[in-house]
């Protein structure tokens, strides 16, 4: 190996010496005159390149002397003079004019309010031209506070023709925060000033400036307001219009009228309004819970939980998502009471299994209840095919569920269990316990078992009851979809925890392929 390495080195050195000798002989053949001219040319090129590289010093000019760089503070030196930055608006509310970097430009708040005024005017024009749509819209404003916002949005979407400036994006909630756009909320508040409804407990700056009837109606047309008992089917943009039946003015003041009166308000009468706003703001900040940022951003009050009498304590609700924690009767009962309050096709009687077992069977329970006058409404609804009866059963520290549903032309009683061991025995026991040929008749069917992963049988009972009550798919398809779902134990617990914590129904994205997007009714 060493000999081979030395041989390679010697060959390389020999080749290098030959190349050097060849270059020397080639240079010797070049004439001296050519070499001298080339040297002179290189010197001239070098001097020219050095001159080209020299950068001339900048000469001061009058333009450069006058130019000054604006600081970030001095750049925004023009005040916005639009509606929400006007002196009248700022004197009534606690908002202050915005500073803009360009003259005659609008701030974001003014742009939203200006566009909201255009949207409100276009909606009122359609309502003024169609009395039927006006009745529907006024009916939507009479809904409870927790439902009024969605009902108004639905009423606006049903207007024909579609009002100008209204697009589909204005009628949809954003996917990130699940709230409507700011311009939509401002539009609905302006409509609230017209038709006299409220979407929040405390007024905002827009309400105080543009919807205060005591100030905006100070210069209203003389004449009595309409107090007749006829349906409110008359509305006009012009505040001087009168009703044909009684010849009096209506109590509705259009947005256009209020905006025109807003610019004629006297500033010296607004100190009391500013104090009133400060009082409302301080009371709101003192009463608002610190853990609810979304209702504060949306400027909407939180929906009060349903069925408060059956609501478990906070410690029990917090433990729902704990692994290997078996749900209590109170949690499962509260879950199905919320579903029954939101969906009219769900029929649920709390602690029904315990009462039937105490009386010794369904027939004995039926006789006892009729004798005492209990559960009469429940028994009447069992005969109606539109109702789906859900009976959760907790026995021997295990949850199962019975779901009675009218399928095709007959009643079917589905038995759902999450443990295969002893499942057939339990089904026979419940069949004998609920044996009846009248009210609780039907064909018993045991569905395919999806084994539980831990002690989530209570959460699975809630999940199965929800899916079979709200889905139009067949039992096999529902079971197939649930079997494909990953982390079913975790998802089931989170489902129960979210609905019970909120005290209201909330859409579940991962169940959309099974139950779709069911629309809850007004809580009863």
Backbone torsions as a table, in degrees:
resi	resn	phi	psi	omega
1	UNK	NA	-40.8	-179.7
2	UNK	-66.7	-39.3	179.3
3	UNK	-64.7	-39.6	178.7
4	UNK	-64.9	-40.4	179.5
5	UNK	-64.7	-42.9	178.7
6	UNK	-65.1	-38.4	178.6
7	UNK	-63.3	-38.8	179.7
8	UNK	-67.9	-39.6	179.6
9	UNK	-64.7	-41.6	-179.3
10	UNK	-66.1	-37.5	178.0
11	UNK	-65.0	-40.7	-179.9
12	UNK	-65.5	-42.4	179.8
13	UNK	-66.3	-37.4	178.9
14	UNK	-65.4	-43.0	179.0
15	UNK	-64.5	-37.1	178.5
16	UNK	-66.3	-39.7	178.8
17	UNK	-65.6	-38.3	178.3
18	UNK	-64.8	-41.6	178.5
19	UNK	-64.5	-39.1	179.4
20	UNK	-66.1	-41.3	178.2
21	UNK	-65.3	-37.4	178.8
22	UNK	-65.6	-40.1	178.8
23	UNK	-66.5	-39.0	-179.9
24	UNK	-64.2	-43.5	179.1
25	UNK	-65.3	-33.7	179.8
26	UNK	-70.0	-39.6	179.9
27	UNK	-69.4	-32.9	-179.0
28	UNK	-66.9	-24.6	-179.3
29	UNK	-81.0	-9.5	-178.7
30	UNK	-76.3	132.8	178.2
31	UNK	-63.6	154.0	-179.2
32	UNK	-70.5	-34.7	-179.0
33	UNK	-63.4	-40.6	179.3
34	UNK	-66.5	-37.4	179.4
35	UNK	-66.9	-36.7	-179.4
36	UNK	-69.6	-42.7	179.1
37	UNK	-63.8	-36.2	179.7
38	UNK	-67.0	-37.2	179.7
39	UNK	-67.1	-41.2	178.4
40	UNK	-64.9	-40.6	179.1
41	UNK	-62.8	-39.4	179.5
42	UNK	-66.5	-36.0	179.9
43	UNK	-68.0	-42.4	178.8
44	UNK	-64.5	-41.6	179.5
45	UNK	-63.1	-38.1	-179.7
46	UNK	-66.1	-40.9	179.7
47	UNK	-67.7	-37.7	177.8
48	UNK	-66.0	-40.2	179.9
49	UNK	-67.0	-35.0	177.7
50	UNK	-67.0	-38.0	176.8
51	UNK	-66.6	-35.6	179.7
52	UNK	-68.6	-32.3	-178.7
53	UNK	-75.5	-19.4	-179.9
54	UNK	-71.3	119.9	-178.3
55	UNK	-90.0	124.9	-179.8
56	UNK	-68.9	145.8	179.6
57	UNK	-69.3	136.6	-178.1
58	UNK	-67.0	134.9	178.4
59	UNK	-89.7	134.8	-179.4
60	UNK	-66.9	139.0	178.9
61	UNK	-124.8	155.0	179.2
62	UNK	-60.0	-32.6	-179.0
63	UNK	-66.9	-42.7	179.9
64	UNK	-67.2	-30.3	-178.9
65	UNK	-71.5	-32.0	-177.3
66	UNK	-84.0	-19.5	-176.1
67	UNK	-73.3	131.0	178.1
68	UNK	-129.3	143.4	178.3
69	UNK	-87.7	123.8	-179.1
70	UNK	-77.1	136.7	175.2
71	UNK	-75.6	159.2	178.9
72	UNK	-57.8	-29.1	-179.4
73	UNK	-75.1	-41.1	-178.2
74	UNK	-78.8	-14.8	-177.7
75	UNK	-67.1	-39.6	-179.1
76	UNK	-94.6	83.6	-173.3
77	UNK	-119.5	5.1	-179.4
78	UNK	-108.7	128.2	-179.0
79	UNK	-85.1	139.2	174.8
80	UNK	-73.4	133.0	-175.3
81	UNK	-115.1	19.2	179.8
82	UNK	-79.9	-168.4	-164.3
83	UNK	-63.1	-48.0	-175.9
84	UNK	-78.6	-12.5	177.3
85	UNK	-104.0	5.9	179.8
86	UNK	-73.4	162.8	-178.1
87	UNK	-66.7	-32.7	179.0
88	UNK	-66.6	-44.1	-179.2
89	UNK	-65.0	-45.8	-178.0
90	UNK	-69.5	-25.3	178.2
91	UNK	-75.3	-26.6	179.9
92	UNK	-86.2	-36.0	-175.8
93	UNK	-111.6	-175.1	177.4
94	UNK	-98.0	7.8	177.5
95	UNK	-76.0	149.1	179.0
96	UNK	-121.4	152.2	-178.5
97	UNK	-59.7	144.7	178.6
98	UNK	-88.2	149.6	176.2
99	UNK	-98.8	132.3	-176.1
100	UNK	-116.6	155.0	178.8
101	UNK	-82.0	-17.9	179.2
102	UNK	-122.7	149.7	179.9
103	UNK	-77.1	145.5	179.0
104	UNK	61.3	33.8	176.4
105	UNK	-110.4	152.4	-177.2
106	UNK	-94.9	144.9	172.0
107	UNK	-83.5	171.2	-176.4
108	UNK	-65.4	-40.1	-179.0
109	UNK	-63.6	-44.0	179.1
110	UNK	-65.3	-38.0	179.2
111	UNK	-63.2	-41.4	-179.8
112	UNK	-65.6	-46.2	-177.8
113	UNK	-67.3	-39.1	179.0
114	UNK	-62.8	-44.5	178.8
115	UNK	-68.9	-34.8	177.4
116	UNK	-64.9	-36.1	177.0
117	UNK	-64.0	-41.6	177.4
118	UNK	-63.6	-40.8	178.7
119	UNK	-65.3	-43.8	-179.8
120	UNK	-64.2	-40.1	178.1
121	UNK	-63.7	-40.7	179.8
122	UNK	-67.0	-37.2	177.5
123	UNK	-67.3	-41.8	-179.5
124	UNK	-67.6	-30.7	175.9
125	UNK	-64.4	-41.0	178.2
126	UNK	-67.6	-40.9	179.5
127	UNK	-67.1	-35.0	179.3
128	UNK	-69.0	-24.6	-178.1
129	UNK	-91.1	-10.6	-175.7
130	UNK	-137.8	111.2	-177.3
131	UNK	-71.7	-32.2	179.7
132	UNK	-65.9	-44.8	177.6
133	UNK	-65.8	-32.2	176.6
134	UNK	-63.9	-42.1	177.5
135	UNK	-62.1	-43.4	-179.6
136	UNK	-63.6	-39.4	-179.3
137	UNK	-68.5	-42.0	179.3
138	UNK	-65.6	-35.4	175.9
139	UNK	-64.6	-37.3	178.8
140	UNK	-65.5	-31.3	179.7
141	UNK	-76.6	-8.5	179.7
142	UNK	-92.9	5.2	-180.0
143	UNK	-71.9	164.3	175.7
144	UNK	-60.6	161.0	-175.6
145	UNK	-60.2	-35.2	-178.3
146	UNK	-71.7	-17.8	-176.2
147	UNK	-116.5	-7.1	-170.3
148	UNK	-66.8	-35.2	-176.5
149	UNK	-65.3	-49.1	179.9
150	UNK	-66.6	-34.9	179.3
151	UNK	-67.7	-36.4	177.6
152	UNK	-68.5	-41.8	178.1
153	UNK	-61.1	-40.3	178.7
154	UNK	-66.1	-40.0	178.5
155	UNK	-64.7	-38.3	178.1
156	UNK	-66.9	-40.2	-180.0
157	UNK	-66.6	-21.6	-179.6
158	UNK	-90.1	-1.2	-179.1
159	UNK	-68.0	138.5	177.2
160	UNK	-132.2	124.6	-3.0
161	UNK	-72.2	163.3	-179.9
162	UNK	-64.4	127.5	-178.4
163	UNK	-58.9	150.9	176.5
164	UNK	-64.0	149.4	179.6
165	UNK	74.9	-4.8	179.7
166	UNK	-93.7	125.8	175.2
167	UNK	-125.4	171.4	-176.1
168	UNK	-65.1	-33.2	-177.8
169	UNK	-66.3	-23.2	178.9
170	UNK	-76.5	-16.2	-175.3
171	UNK	-106.6	9.8	-178.6
172	UNK	-118.8	145.6	175.4
173	UNK	-77.0	146.0	176.1
174	UNK	-73.1	145.8	-175.6
175	UNK	-76.3	-19.2	-175.5
176	UNK	-81.1	-49.0	-177.5
177	UNK	-112.5	-2.9	177.5
178	UNK	58.7	43.1	176.5
179	UNK	-131.1	160.8	178.3
180	UNK	-78.2	157.8	179.1
181	UNK	-59.2	157.0	-178.0
182	UNK	-62.4	-37.6	-179.2
183	UNK	-67.7	-32.2	177.2
184	UNK	-68.8	-43.4	178.3
185	UNK	-63.2	-39.4	177.7
186	UNK	-66.1	-36.6	178.0
187	UNK	-64.5	-43.7	-179.2
188	UNK	-66.6	-34.7	176.7
189	UNK	-67.0	-37.1	176.0
190	UNK	-65.6	-40.2	175.5
191	UNK	-65.2	-32.7	175.5
192	UNK	-63.8	-35.5	174.7
193	UNK	-67.7	-27.3	178.7
194	UNK	-78.0	-47.6	-171.9
195	UNK	-104.1	2.8	170.4
196	UNK	76.2	37.8	174.6
197	UNK	-121.2	164.1	-178.3
198	UNK	-129.3	144.2	177.5
199	UNK	-111.4	0.7	176.4
200	UNK	-148.4	159.5	-175.9
201	UNK	-72.1	-39.9	-177.3
202	UNK	-109.8	146.3	-178.3
203	UNK	-76.0	151.6	173.1
204	UNK	-97.7	-179.5	179.2
205	UNK	-61.4	-38.4	179.0
206	UNK	-64.3	-39.9	178.4
207	UNK	-63.4	-43.7	-177.2
208	UNK	-68.2	-34.5	-175.7
209	UNK	-85.0	-37.3	-170.5
210	UNK	-117.1	-11.8	-175.0
211	UNK	-118.6	7.2	-180.0
212	UNK	-81.2	104.2	-175.2
213	UNK	-66.8	-27.5	-178.5
214	UNK	-66.0	-30.6	179.9
215	UNK	-92.6	-42.5	-173.8
216	UNK	-75.0	-20.4	179.5
217	UNK	-99.0	13.0	-178.2
218	UNK	-64.7	-32.9	-179.0
219	UNK	-105.8	25.7	-176.4
220	UNK	-69.8	162.9	-178.5
221	UNK	-66.4	138.7	-179.2
222	UNK	-68.0	146.7	-179.0
223	UNK	138.8	157.7	-177.1
224	UNK	-76.8	148.0	172.9
225	UNK	-75.7	159.2	-176.9
226	UNK	-77.4	117.9	179.2
227	UNK	-118.9	13.0	-179.4
228	UNK	-73.2	164.6	-174.0
229	UNK	-92.9	7.8	-179.6
230	UNK	-72.1	156.6	179.3
231	UNK	-60.3	146.2	-178.4
232	UNK	-78.8	75.4	-177.0
233	UNK	-107.4	12.0	-178.4
234	UNK	-123.3	129.5	177.4
235	UNK	-152.9	135.2	-177.8
236	UNK	-135.4	144.9	176.7
237	UNK	-69.8	-33.7	-179.5
238	UNK	-78.9	121.7	-176.6
239	UNK	-73.7	-11.4	179.2
240	UNK	-86.9	-5.7	-179.3
241	UNK	-69.5	149.4	179.7
242	UNK	-123.3	155.8	179.3
243	UNK	-80.7	138.7	-176.4
244	UNK	-69.1	-31.0	-173.6
245	UNK	-73.6	-41.3	-176.1
246	UNK	-120.1	-8.5	177.1
247	UNK	70.3	17.8	-178.8
248	UNK	-113.0	167.8	-178.8
249	UNK	-84.5	147.7	176.2
250	UNK	-81.0	160.8	179.4
251	UNK	-81.6	-6.0	179.8
252	UNK	-80.5	128.8	176.2
253	UNK	-117.3	116.5	-174.4
254	UNK	-64.9	161.5	178.7
255	UNK	-63.3	-40.8	179.6
256	UNK	-60.6	-40.0	178.7
257	UNK	-66.4	-42.9	-179.4
258	UNK	-66.4	-36.6	178.8
259	UNK	-66.7	-41.6	179.2
260	UNK	-64.7	-36.9	177.7
261	UNK	-74.8	-25.1	-179.0
262	UNK	-62.8	-39.3	-177.7
263	UNK	-73.8	-10.2	180.0
264	UNK	-105.8	10.5	179.0
265	UNK	-69.2	147.8	176.3
266	UNK	-90.6	128.2	-173.3
267	UNK	-69.6	-27.1	-175.6
268	UNK	-72.6	-6.9	178.8
269	UNK	-103.5	15.7	-173.0
270	UNK	-106.6	0.8	-179.5
271	UNK	-65.5	-38.6	179.2
272	UNK	-65.7	-35.3	178.6
273	UNK	-66.8	-39.0	178.8
274	UNK	-64.3	-40.1	177.1
275	UNK	-65.3	-37.5	179.2
276	UNK	-64.2	-41.0	178.5
277	UNK	-63.9	-42.0	178.9
278	UNK	-62.3	-36.5	178.5
279	UNK	-66.5	-44.7	178.7
280	UNK	-63.0	-39.6	-177.4
281	UNK	-67.4	-42.5	179.8
282	UNK	-65.7	-39.5	178.7
283	UNK	-67.6	-35.7	179.5
284	UNK	-67.6	-41.3	-179.8
285	UNK	-67.6	-30.5	-178.8
286	UNK	-77.5	-29.3	-176.4
287	UNK	-95.5	-19.3	-175.8
288	UNK	-69.4	131.6	177.9
289	UNK	-70.0	141.9	-175.9
290	UNK	-74.3	-13.8	-174.8
291	UNK	-100.5	15.5	-179.6
292	UNK	-123.7	75.2	-178.7
293	UNK	-72.9	-32.1	-176.0
294	UNK	-64.8	-47.7	176.1
295	UNK	-60.6	-29.2	178.5
296	UNK	-71.4	-38.7	178.2
297	UNK	-67.4	-43.8	-178.8
298	UNK	-76.2	-9.3	-179.7
299	UNK	60.5	34.8	179.7
300	UNK	-125.4	144.6	176.9
301	UNK	-71.2	147.5	178.1
302	UNK	-67.7	142.2	179.2
303	UNK	-68.7	131.9	180.0
304	UNK	-72.9	140.0	-179.7
305	UNK	-62.1	147.0	177.7
306	UNK	-84.7	159.0	173.0
307	UNK	51.6	53.8	-175.9
308	UNK	-63.2	-27.7	-179.6
309	UNK	-65.4	-28.0	-179.0
310	UNK	-99.2	3.1	-175.6
311	UNK	-73.4	125.7	177.2
312	UNK	-68.9	169.2	179.0
313	UNK	-72.4	164.7	-173.6
314	UNK	-65.2	-31.5	178.8
315	UNK	-65.6	-40.8	178.1
316	UNK	-66.4	-40.0	179.9
317	UNK	-68.6	-35.7	179.8
318	UNK	-67.8	-30.3	-177.3
319	UNK	-80.6	0.6	-177.7
320	UNK	-62.4	-41.6	-175.3
321	UNK	-82.8	1.7	-179.4
322	UNK	-75.8	131.5	-178.9
323	UNK	-66.1	141.8	179.8
324	UNK	62.2	23.6	173.5
325	UNK	-103.5	117.0	-178.1
326	UNK	-80.0	130.9	-178.1
327	UNK	-69.6	143.5	-179.7
328	UNK	-84.6	169.1	176.9
329	UNK	-59.9	-34.3	-175.5
330	UNK	-70.3	-36.4	178.2
331	UNK	-67.9	-49.0	179.9
332	UNK	-62.8	-41.1	178.1
333	UNK	-62.7	-42.4	-179.6
334	UNK	-66.5	-37.6	179.3
335	UNK	-60.5	-48.2	-177.2
336	UNK	-75.1	-25.3	174.5
337	UNK	-68.8	-35.2	175.6
338	UNK	-65.8	-43.0	178.4
339	UNK	-63.1	-42.0	-179.9
340	UNK	-64.8	-33.6	179.3
341	UNK	-72.9	-23.4	-177.2
342	UNK	-98.1	-25.1	-176.3
343	UNK	-129.0	122.7	-172.6
344	UNK	-74.1	-17.7	-178.3
345	UNK	-84.3	-4.6	179.7
346	UNK	-92.3	128.1	178.6
347	UNK	-115.0	119.0	-176.2
348	UNK	-140.8	134.7	175.9
349	UNK	-121.3	118.5	-173.5
350	UNK	-65.7	137.2	178.0
351	UNK	55.7	35.5	-178.3
352	UNK	-64.7	-42.9	-178.3
353	UNK	-61.6	-40.7	-179.6
354	UNK	-63.6	-39.5	179.3
355	UNK	-69.2	-41.5	179.6
356	UNK	-65.1	-42.1	-180.0
357	UNK	-67.3	-34.3	179.0
358	UNK	-66.3	-37.3	-179.9
359	UNK	-82.4	-9.1	177.8
360	UNK	95.5	2.7	179.0
361	UNK	154.7	169.2	-177.3
362	UNK	-65.8	-43.0	-177.4
363	UNK	-64.0	-43.2	178.0
364	UNK	-64.4	-38.7	177.9
365	UNK	-65.4	-38.2	179.3
366	UNK	-64.9	-44.1	179.1
367	UNK	-64.5	-43.6	-179.4
368	UNK	-63.8	-43.4	-177.8
369	UNK	-66.4	-40.1	179.2
370	UNK	-69.2	-34.5	178.7
371	UNK	-68.6	-37.6	-179.1
372	UNK	-89.4	-9.9	-178.9
373	UNK	78.6	29.3	-179.2
374	UNK	-100.9	151.7	171.1
375	UNK	55.1	32.8	-179.0
376	UNK	-65.8	-42.7	179.5
377	UNK	-63.9	-37.1	178.5
378	UNK	-64.5	-43.2	179.6
379	UNK	-67.1	-34.5	178.4
380	UNK	-67.4	-37.4	-178.9
381	UNK	-74.5	-21.8	177.5
382	UNK	-62.7	-22.6	-179.4
383	UNK	-82.5	-14.9	-175.2
384	UNK	-89.7	131.0	-174.3
385	UNK	-72.6	-15.6	-178.5
386	UNK	-76.2	-17.2	-175.2
387	UNK	-91.2	141.4	176.5
388	UNK	-113.1	112.6	-176.4
389	UNK	-88.9	129.9	-179.4
390	UNK	-117.3	125.6	-179.6
391	UNK	-126.3	96.7	173.8
392	UNK	-74.4	141.5	-175.8
393	UNK	-126.7	126.6	175.0
394	UNK	-119.7	114.7	-179.0
395	UNK	-147.9	133.9	-179.9
396	UNK	56.3	44.6	176.8
397	UNK	57.9	38.5	177.4
398	UNK	-148.5	139.2	-179.1
399	UNK	-100.8	132.8	168.0
400	UNK	-133.1	175.1	-176.5
401	UNK	-146.7	143.0	172.2
402	UNK	-111.5	132.8	-180.0
403	UNK	-127.4	113.0	179.8
404	UNK	-98.6	120.3	-172.0
405	UNK	-140.9	141.7	178.2
406	UNK	-88.4	111.4	-176.6
407	UNK	-118.7	123.1	-179.5
408	UNK	71.0	-105.8	-179.2
409	UNK	-128.7	17.4	-177.3
410	UNK	-148.9	163.5	177.9
411	UNK	-85.6	137.1	177.2
412	UNK	-122.5	134.6	176.0
413	UNK	-113.3	107.7	-179.5
414	UNK	-87.2	134.0	174.1
415	UNK	-110.1	122.4	-176.3
416	UNK	-121.7	126.8	-178.5
417	UNK	-134.2	151.2	179.8
418	UNK	-112.9	6.6	175.3
419	UNK	-130.1	125.1	-177.8
420	UNK	-74.8	-32.4	-178.2
421	UNK	-68.3	119.3	179.4
422	UNK	79.0	9.8	-177.1
423	UNK	-67.6	-42.7	-179.9
424	UNK	-64.1	-38.8	178.6
425	UNK	-64.3	-43.4	178.6
426	UNK	-63.5	-39.2	180.0
427	UNK	-63.9	-41.1	178.6
428	UNK	-64.8	-38.4	179.1
429	UNK	-63.6	-44.8	-178.8
430	UNK	-72.1	-30.5	176.7
431	UNK	-65.2	-42.6	178.5
432	UNK	-70.0	-34.3	-177.5
433	UNK	-69.8	-38.6	-177.5
434	UNK	-101.6	20.5	-178.7
435	UNK	-61.3	124.3	-178.9
436	UNK	-164.8	140.8	178.7
437	UNK	-104.7	6.4	-175.2
438	UNK	-116.7	-87.6	-173.9
439	UNK	-75.4	-39.5	-175.4
440	UNK	-109.5	42.4	179.0
441	UNK	-84.8	158.9	178.3
442	UNK	155.7	166.8	178.7
443	UNK	-88.3	124.9	-178.3
444	UNK	-84.1	131.1	179.9
445	UNK	-133.1	127.7	176.5
446	UNK	-94.6	121.6	-178.1
447	UNK	-83.9	162.7	-179.3
448	UNK	-61.7	136.5	-176.3
449	UNK	-83.3	128.3	170.2
450	UNK	-103.7	104.5	-171.1
451	UNK	-57.9	139.7	176.7
452	UNK	-77.9	151.8	-176.9
453	UNK	-94.7	-29.1	175.0
454	UNK	-146.2	-149.4	-177.8
455	UNK	-89.3	48.6	-178.7
456	UNK	-96.5	22.2	-176.0
457	UNK	-60.3	-35.2	178.2
458	UNK	-66.3	-42.8	177.4
459	UNK	-66.8	-34.0	178.4
460	UNK	-68.6	-35.5	176.0
461	UNK	-61.0	-43.3	177.7
462	UNK	-63.6	-41.7	179.4
463	UNK	-63.9	-47.2	-178.8
464	UNK	-64.7	-41.7	177.9
465	UNK	-61.7	-40.4	178.5
466	UNK	-64.1	-47.0	-176.5
467	UNK	-65.6	-43.7	-177.0
468	UNK	-74.9	-20.4	179.4
469	UNK	-85.4	-32.9	-173.7
470	UNK	-106.0	-9.0	-177.5
471	UNK	-96.8	143.5	175.6
472	UNK	-95.0	-1.0	179.9
473	UNK	-76.2	166.1	178.7
474	UNK	-73.2	165.1	-178.8
475	UNK	-63.2	-38.7	179.4
476	UNK	-65.7	-40.7	-179.6
477	UNK	-67.3	-38.7	177.2
478	UNK	-62.8	-45.6	178.1
479	UNK	-62.7	-37.6	178.9
480	UNK	-65.8	-41.6	179.4
481	UNK	-65.9	-40.7	179.2
482	UNK	-68.1	-34.3	-179.9
483	UNK	-67.2	-28.8	178.8
484	UNK	-80.9	-13.5	-175.9
485	UNK	-74.3	130.1	178.3
486	UNK	-81.6	153.0	177.1
487	UNK	50.6	51.2	-176.6
488	UNK	-64.5	-34.3	179.5
489	UNK	-64.8	-46.6	-179.4
490	UNK	-66.3	-44.0	-178.9
491	UNK	-64.2	-38.4	179.6
492	UNK	-64.1	-44.1	179.6
493	UNK	-65.0	-41.8	179.0
494	UNK	-64.8	-35.5	177.1
495	UNK	-61.0	-50.3	-179.2
496	UNK	-65.4	-40.8	-178.1
497	UNK	-64.3	-42.9	-177.0
498	UNK	-66.1	-45.6	-177.0
499	UNK	-69.4	-40.9	-179.5
500	UNK	-71.8	-35.5	177.4
501	UNK	-65.8	-45.7	179.4
502	UNK	-71.2	-29.9	-174.9
503	UNK	73.9	14.8	-179.3
504	UNK	-148.2	160.1	176.0
505	UNK	-71.8	138.7	175.0
506	UNK	-136.2	139.6	-177.8
507	UNK	-59.5	143.0	-180.0
508	UNK	-115.8	109.7	-175.0
509	UNK	-62.3	-38.3	-176.0
510	UNK	-74.1	-12.2	176.9
511	UNK	-100.1	7.2	-176.0
512	UNK	-63.7	-35.1	179.9
513	UNK	-69.5	-16.1	-177.9
514	UNK	-102.1	-50.6	-174.9
515	UNK	-106.4	-5.3	-178.2
516	UNK	72.5	-142.1	178.3
517	UNK	-124.8	78.0	-177.9
518	UNK	-67.7	142.5	179.4
519	UNK	-96.6	116.3	178.3
520	UNK	-71.4	150.2	177.5
521	UNK	-89.1	176.6	177.3
522	UNK	-65.7	127.9	180.0
523	UNK	-54.7	134.3	-178.9
524	UNK	-81.4	NA	NA
